Amino acid sequence: MKKLLTIYIPTYNRGTSLQKQLNAINSSIDKSKIVVMVNDNYSTDISYVDVEKYCLQNDYNYNKNHFNIGADANIFNGFMEFYRSEYIWILSDDDLLTDEAVSKIVTILENNKLDILFFTHSKIETLETKRWSQKDF
């Protein structure tokens, strides 16, 4: 069965910040609605042993490339995973998420039929969405 959201995280040698992000995701998700996929771009950081173990314990997908394919290609691979869900959210391995970020986004996606949902960093503490039509692009 297709899930609502795939959270795809391309990563390279940022195991500590990635672990914080995975903890924030894990604290607020309904695993029946999302897929979490970490794509390691052949990291040499020893902390990735713990990241891989954490992913396996929490039913997240973890893939390690056989060699470093470059940042752009690693990000692009996220779009190849789109078949898993209705929406895909590509995060950086050092994005800082609040504990409730994922559940808020899932709620927005469940209650609105959107083609795209775009977020940017802001110091504003309220979450706002904008509906775009094709003519806006």
Phi, psi and omega in degrees: 000135181288134179275171178284316190220133168256125173260111184252126183236101172285138187215153175202114174053039173227050185301321182294313180289325177297319180298320177298318179296315179297322176297318179295319178296314184295333184285348188224017187254154168256104187297346177285346184252342185229159172239134175249127181231122177255126178243103184277123183272051178064051179296147176254355179292124183298337181295346180289343173298316178291323178298313180299317179299316179299317180298315180297320180292334184253015177060037173263152176276132178231125178232136175244121177298152180284344175201166181284115183267000182095154185296314183298315179294324179294321176293314180304324179304334177300323179291338177286343180266004186299334181300342184287338186207173179286325181232156175230139178236114180262118181250156170275157181287353177240017173294143178258117181250144170282162182298333183260004184302311184294316181296325177294318180293319177300317178299316178299314182293325179290328186261359181219139173266099184247148172274327180211144175230118186244130178239149174222159180290138180207153175274356177290136186267003177255148180265122180241147176237157178228135175268129178245149171247172184300326182293340179289341181267000000 
